[in-house]
Amino acid sequence: EGKGSRTTPDRDGARLTPREREVLRLLVVGCSNPEIADALFISPRTAETHVTHILAKFGVTTRAEAAAHAVRVGLA
């Protein structure tokens, strides 16, 4: 990749961190950011940040798209 090039979406989840995978699992079952935060003992803002990173890595714009993608590729 050269300078300024966009990274390609992470279609198989390989670049998700272990924590992002935990957040994704909760996102898939419909948890809100505060619910994710409570389940993982993190702040709601940290949960939001993880969700934002997941969306970016998957190349999607909504939680529903991320959840659908995760199910489609076998991450959930």
C-alpha positions, 0 to 999 in steps of 0.5 A, spaced: 500 500 500 502 506 498 501 513 502 494 515 502 491 509 499 485 506 503 485 499 506 481 494 503 475 492 508 476 486 512 472 481 509 473 475 513 475 478 520 482 477 520 484 484 522 479 484 528 482 484 535 480 479 540 476 485 544 473 487 537 471 480 536 468 480 543 464 486 541 462 484 535 459 477 538 455 482 542 453 487 537 450 481 533 445 479 538 443 486 538 446 489 544 447 497 545 453 500 546 451 501 554 450 493 554 456 492 551 460 496 556 456 493 561 458 486 559 465 487 557 466 492 563 468 497 559 466 504 558 460 506 553 465 510 549 470 505 549 464 500 546 462 505 541 470 506 539 470 498 538 464 498 534 466 504 530 473 500 528 469 494 526 464 498 522 471 501 518 474 494 518 468 491 515 467 497 510 460 498 512 456 504 515 451 501 520 451 496 526 446 491 522 450 491 516 456 489 520 452 484 524 449 481 517 456 481 514 459 477 521 453 472 520 455 471 512 462 470 513 461 465 519 464 470 525 458 470 529 
